[in-house]
Amino acid sequence: MRHGIRHGIRHAAARIDAATPADRDRAVDALRAFAILGVVLGHWLVTALVADGGTLHTTSPLQHMPWLAPISWAFQPLAVFFLVGGHVATRSYATARAKGTPYRTWLTTRLSRLFKPVAAVLTLWTIATTALLLTGTEFETVRTLAKLALSPLWFLVVFAALTAATPLLTRLNPLWPLAVVLHVDLLRFGLGAPQSLGWLNLAAGWLVPYTLGAAWTRGELERRRSGWILLTGGTAATAGLVAWAGYPASMVGVPGASVSNLNPPTLAAVTFGLAQCGLALLLRERLRRTMRRPLAWAAVACVNLSAMTIFLWHQTAMMATTATGLLAGHLPGLHTRPDGLVWVAYRLAWLPVFALALTVCWAAFRSYEHGRPGRPGRSRVVRAHRPPDRATPVRARRV
């Protein structure tokens, strides 16, 4: 039986591999898949729901164990997602212009892929929060759960805005938004300007990797030297900002911290993102070789085909597990304070359970990503990409 399962998996992987256009740049999809999975694992590792009497409230192991900050370096890959997003959007827009597709049609098509799955999340959580409040659940608990469930939506709003501005960004040098971030931080941290000024960085900070993606499309980042400059320069700048300028070492928000590198993005988060982008660019050729293996490519293709479902529902999966676990009492690593290595060990043990809950969510809601519920349509989440040495775009096929 075990042999039959292995044979079935290999056969399915071979079919996916054979159905993929030969000139597709699989490194793009691999980078997107790693970014999505990094976000999911990062949230599952650094977000804790502590049961305090009848109330659930949010905390983080980084608040109690700041020496775990390097975890955030590995599991905060948003810059890579914006890098890939900028690359894909600018190539897509160039192809649309070549075909004579109007901007409005192009934008509507791209944004519908982002926001169609959101309707299911909003509907379910509207019903859930109403039911919880009507049954007497503490308001603080309901607020905590709803905030966590809907927190991924900020990313979609920013990404949608940058997508809409793509025609204006195809030639924008990344140094311009980087300069904006630098001056905003100088004003609010060095000259006492209002902290609300930092929200300018919500656009400017993510514009940096997005416009790097546009530069990738233009062929300006093909030399390995570009990747090394970004990696070494970004790493050195981030280390200097953390060591001597007082920026937090954690690249995600920590409850109770006076400054967050992510909310809104700081200069340290942006320079850290530059290092991530440099590493991503350096790994492209190795990823292209690895993705020639049918099993590896099938796994990446499957993640990409369900990227929005995974992204939107991973917090709900964690909270569903936490709420269900309360029936058995306060379980370590799930409801207890994250203040020691014992909690970390238990949390790692809970990850497969979170993954199982996410699989249930995926089975229930993936149809919203690919078309009408109950009617699977042609998926456009995984796009066909040509490597930069190819000149003519190809038509996307379903994988």
N, C-alpha and C positions, 0 to 999 in steps of 0.2 A: 504493500500500500504506500509506504514511504517513497519507494522508487517511482511509483505512479504519480505521486504528487510532484516530485522533483521533475519528472518528465513533462508533466502538464505545465509547470511554471516555465521551464525552458522553452517549451513549444509556444506558449503565449508571448514570452519575451522575444522570441525569434520573429513572430508575426508582427509585433510592434516595430521591431527593428526594420523589417522588410517594408513596412508601410510608411516609413519615414523618408522624406526626400533626401537623396544622397548628398546634396550640397547644403543641407541645413547646418547652421552653426550650433551644434549641440552644447557648446560651452555656455552659451547664453542661457539656455534652459537649466543647465546644471547650477549656474550661479544663482538663478532665481530660486530654484528648489532649496539650495543650501540656506539662502537668506530667509525663506519662509520657515523652514524647520528650525533655524537658529532663533527666530522670534518666538516660536512656540515653546521650545525648550527653555529659553530664557525666562519667559513668563512663568512657566511651571516651576522653575527652580528658585526664582527670587520673589515670587508673590506668595504670601501666606495668609490664610484666613483663620484667625484665632477665635475660638469660641470662648466668650467671656459671659458666663451665665446664659441668658437667652439671646445674646447679641453676638453677631459676627463682625469683626472689624479687620481691616487690612494692615499688615505689617510686612517686613522684609527681613530675611536673614542678614542682608547687608547693613541693616540698622543695628543689629546686635553683634554682628561679626564683621566689622569693616575690612578685616584682612582678607575677606572673600571677594573683594572688589575685582580681582582678575577674572572672575566668572563673567562679569559684565563685559569684559573685553572680547570674550569668545562668543557671547550670545546677545550681542546688540549689533546686528549686521544691516541696519536700515540703510546705511550709505550704499552698500552693494545693491540693495533693491532699487534705490533711486538711480544708481549708475546704469543698471540694466534697463530700468524703465525709460531713462532718457535716451539710451541707445535704440531701444525698440521703437519708441514713439517717433523719433526723428527719422528713422528709416521708413517707418510706416507712412509718415506724412509725405516724405519724398516720393514714395511709390504711389500714393494717392494723387499727388500733383501730376506725376507722369501719366497717370491714367485719366486725368481730367476730373477726378472725384472732387466735388465741392468740399470746402472746409467744414461746413455744418454737417454734412453727411458723415465725413470722416470722424468728427468729434463725437457725434451722437452714437456712432457705432462703438467707439472705444469706451465712452462713459457708460453705455448700457451694459457692457461686460463687467464693469466695476460695480455698478449699483443694483443690478437685478437681484443678486443674492442678498443684498442688504434688507430688502423688504421682508424676507422670512425672519431675519433676526429681530427686526423692529417689531414685527407682529407678535412673535412668540414672547418677547420680553415685555411688551405692553400688557399682554394677557397675564403673564407671570407676576409682574409687579402689582397689578390690580388685584389678583387673587391673593397674593401674600398680604397686602394691606387690609383686604376685607376679612382675612382670617386672623387678624390681630398680630401679625408679625411686627417686631420692632421696626420703626421707621429707619433707624440707623442701619439695621441689617439689610433692609430692602435697598436703601441708597447705595450701600457698599456693593451689593451684588449687581445692581443695574449699572453702576459706574464701571465695574470691571468688565461686564459683558459688552458694554458699548464703547469702551475705551479704544478698541482698534479702529473706530470710525474716524478719529482725527487724522489718521494716516491717509485714509481714502480721500478725505476732503482736500488735504494738501496735494496729494498725488493728482487728483482730478484738476485742481487749479493749475498745476504745472503742465499737465497734459493739454489743457485748453490754451495755454500760452506757448505751446511748442513752436508755432510758426515764428514767434518773436525770439525764441531761445536757440534756434539752430546754429547761430553764429556767435552767441554770447560767450565771451571768454570767462572761464570759471573764476579768474582773479577778481572780477567785479563783485559778484556776490560775496566772495571771501573778504574783500575789503569792507563791505557793509557790515559783516559779522564782527570784524576786528574793531571798527569804529563804534558799533553799538555796545560791545563789551567794554571798550575803553571809557565810553561815556557813563555807563551805569555802574561799573565796578571801580573805575578810577576817578571819575569826576562827580559822582553823586547824583547822576541823572535818575529819574524815576525808573524803578525796576520794570514797569509796564513797557518801557521802550524795548525790552528784550524780545517782545513778541514779533518785532520786525524780523528777528532771526528765524522764526518759524518758516518763513518763505525763503529768506536769503540763505539760511543754513543748508536747507535741502536742495536749493538751486545749485550749490557747488557740485555735488556728485551728479545731479541731473544734467548739468551742462558738460560735465566730464563725459557723460554718456553720448552727448551730441558730438563732442570732439572725437570720441571713438568712432562714431558713424562717419565723420569726415576723414578718417584715416590718420589722425594726428597722434594716436596713442599706440601705434603698431610696434614701434621699436621697444625692446625690452628696457631700454634706458628710461623710458617714460614711467614704466611701472616701478623701477627701482628708485627714481627720484621721488615719486609719490610715497612709496613705502618708507624710505629712510627719512625724507623730509617731514612727513606727517608724524612718524614715530618720535623723532627728535623734538618737534614742536610740542607734541602732546606731553612728552616727558618733562619738558621745560616748564610748561604751563602748570602742570600738576605739582612739580617740585618747588618752583619758585614764585608762581603767580597765585597760588592759593586755590586753584580749581580742584574740585573733588576728583578722587581717583576713580570712582564708579562712573561708568558711562550710561547708567540708567538712574532714574529718580529714586531717592531713598527717603521714606517717610520721616519727617522731622528734620531733614537737612535744610540748612539755610539757603543753599544753592543747589540746583539740579542742572546737570549737564545736558539734560534731554528736554526739559519742560520749562522754558523754551530752550532750543539748542544754544550751546555756548561755543566760543571759539575752540575750546578743547575738544568738544564733540565733533566739530567740523574737521579739525586737523586729524583727529583719530579716524574719521571717515575717509580722509585722504589716504591714510596709511592702508585702510581696508581696501579701498579702490585700487591702490597700487598692487597689493597682494593679489586681488582678483584678476587684474590684468596680467600679472606674471604667471598665473595658473592656467591661463586660457588654453595654451597648447597641450598641457598635461591633461586638462579636462577633456579636450577634444579626442585625445587618444583613449582615455578611459571610457568615454561615452561610445566608443566603437564596440564595446562589449555589450551584447544584447541585454544581459541581466541588469547591468548598471544603467543602461539607457532606459529600459522599461521602468525601473524604479523612479528615475528622474521624470520621465514622461507622465507617469501616473500622478506624481506630486503636482506637476504643473497643471494637469488637467483639472485638478481639484484645489488649486492654490487658494482661491477665494473662499471656498468652503472651509478649508483647514484654518485659514487666517481668521475668519469671522466667528468660528464656533469653538476654537480651542479653549477660550476662557470659560465658555458655558460648560464644556466638558469637565474642566477642573472643578467648577462650582457645583455641578450636578453630583460629582463624586463626593465632594466635601459635604453637601447637604444630606446625601444618602448615608454617608458614614456616621452622621450624628445619631442615627437610629441605634448605633452600637456604642454610643458614648463618645468621649473625647479621645480620638485616636492619635497616637504620636506621629508626627510628620504631616498630619492633615489638619488637626485643630489646635495643636499645641504651639507654644511660643517658640519661634525659630532662634534659639539662643545658644546652640551648641552643636557639636559634630554628630551627636546622636540624632538630632532632628534632620541633619543633612542626609545621614544614612537611611533614615526612614523615608524621607522625601524621594530619594533615588528609587526606593522600593515601590513607591506609589506611581512612578512615571508610567509603567506598563498599564496600570489601571486607568490613568488619564487617557492614554492612547486608545484603550478599548472604548472608553466613553466617547472619545472623538470619532472613532470608527462608526459608532452608532449614529452620531450626529451627521457624519458624512453620508451614511446610507439613507438617512431620512431627508437630507436637504440638498444633496448634490445636484438634483434635477433642476434646482433654481439657477445653478451656474451654467448649465448647458442648454437651457431652453425652458419651455413651459413645464411645470410640474407634471410628472407622469408621461411626458413626451420628450424623450431625449433628443436633443438637436445636435447640430454640428458644433463641436467645441472649438472656440477660438482663443482659449486661454493660452495654449501652446502655439506660438506662431512659427512660421518657417523663417529662418534667418540664414542669409548667406554669409560666409566668412568674408572679410574685407577684400580678399584678392579676387572675389567674384564681382562682376559688374552688374549683372541683370537679376532683378528680383524674381523669385519663383512664386508660384501660387501655393498657398498653404493647403496642406492636406490634413485630414483628421488622423490623429495617432491613437 
